[in-house]
Amino acid sequence: MSTTKTGARAPSKRETWGSLRKLPSGRWQARYPAPDGETYTARTEDDKPLTFVTKTDARTWLAAIHTKIARQEPPPNASQPSSTPTPSRIRRLPRFDLSPGS
């Protein structure tokens, strides 16, 4: 007799909306489908590539974009379709000074 459960599914590793991928740098990239049918890569407001330190950060950003689209607000960078990033285009997030008095 088999010890595996039939009908039980392993948790899905896919996002329910949009997509995430781990870059060779170890950072995470998010992509999302816009209402115009194009797929867009996460970018800053000044149109620079945006990557995330953790998968949770990328998922949080993706959820915020999904909410904006659901509310029919224009998502950021909806005028530029995604392009494949090269390592030289991967953005490093700024470090913040958390010392007291700053």
C-alpha positions as CSV (number, residue, x, y, z in Angstrom):
1,M,0.0,0.0,0.0
2,S,1.3,3.5,-0.9
3,T,2.0,5.9,1.9
4,T,1.4,9.0,-0.3
5,K,-1.9,10.8,-0.1
6,T,-3.9,10.8,-3.2
7,G,-5.7,14.0,-4.2
8,A,-3.5,16.1,-1.9
9,R,-1.7,18.9,-3.7
10,A,1.6,20.5,-2.9
11,P,1.5,24.2,-2.3
12,S,1.8,26.1,-5.5
13,K,5.0,28.1,-6.0
14,R,3.4,30.3,-8.6
15,E,2.0,33.7,-8.0
16,T,-1.8,34.1,-8.5
17,W,-1.2,37.4,-10.4
18,G,2.0,38.6,-11.9
19,S,5.3,36.8,-11.7
20,L,8.5,36.9,-9.6
21,R,11.9,35.6,-10.5
22,K,15.2,35.4,-8.7
23,L,18.0,37.2,-10.5
24,P,21.6,35.9,-10.6
25,S,22.5,38.7,-8.1
26,G,20.2,37.1,-5.6
27,R,17.7,39.9,-5.8
28,W,14.0,39.5,-6.9
29,Q,12.3,41.0,-10.0
30,A,8.5,41.4,-10.3
31,R,6.5,41.6,-13.5
32,Y,2.8,42.2,-13.9
33,P,0.2,42.2,-16.6
34,A,-1.4,45.6,-17.3
35,P,-5.0,46.1,-18.6
36,D,-3.5,47.0,-22.0
37,G,-2.4,43.4,-22.4
38,E,1.4,44.1,-22.0
39,T,3.6,42.7,-19.3
40,Y,5.6,45.3,-17.3
41,T,8.7,44.9,-15.2
42,A,8.9,46.7,-11.8
43,R,10.5,50.2,-12.3
44,T,10.9,53.3,-10.2
45,E,8.9,56.4,-10.9
46,D,11.9,57.8,-12.8
47,D,11.9,54.7,-15.0
48,K,14.9,52.9,-13.5
49,P,14.7,49.1,-13.0
50,L,13.5,48.1,-9.5
51,T,14.6,44.9,-7.8
52,F,13.9,43.7,-4.3
53,V,16.0,42.2,-1.6
54,T,13.5,39.6,-0.5
55,K,10.7,37.6,-2.2
56,T,8.3,39.0,0.3
57,D,9.2,42.6,-0.7
58,A,8.6,41.8,-4.3
59,R,5.3,40.1,-3.5
60,T,4.2,43.1,-1.4
61,W,5.0,45.5,-4.3
62,L,3.2,43.2,-6.7
63,A,0.1,43.2,-4.5
64,A,0.1,47.0,-4.3
65,I,0.3,47.2,-8.1
66,H,-2.6,44.7,-8.4
67,T,-4.7,46.8,-6.0
68,K,-4.0,50.0,-8.1
69,I,-5.1,48.2,-11.3
70,A,-8.2,46.8,-9.6
71,R,-9.1,50.3,-8.5
72,Q,-8.6,51.5,-12.1
73,E,-5.7,53.8,-11.0
74,P,-2.9,54.0,-13.6
75,P,-0.1,51.7,-12.6
76,P,3.5,53.1,-12.7
77,N,5.4,52.9,-16.0
78,A,2.4,51.7,-17.9
79,S,3.7,53.5,-21.0
80,Q,6.8,51.2,-21.3
81,P,6.6,47.5,-22.0
82,S,9.1,45.3,-20.1
83,S,12.5,44.4,-21.4
84,T,14.9,41.8,-20.2
85,P,17.3,43.4,-17.7
86,T,21.0,42.9,-17.9
87,P,23.1,42.7,-14.8
88,S,24.4,46.3,-15.4
89,R,20.7,47.6,-15.3
90,I,19.8,45.9,-11.9
91,R,19.1,48.6,-9.4
92,R,20.5,48.6,-5.9
93,L,18.1,49.9,-3.2
94,P,19.4,52.8,-1.2
95,R,20.6,52.4,2.4
96,F,18.9,54.5,5.0
97,D,20.7,56.0,8.0
98,L,18.7,54.7,11.0
99,S,21.0,56.2,13.6
100,P,19.3,58.4,16.3
101,G,19.1,62.1,15.5
102,S,19.2,61.8,11.7
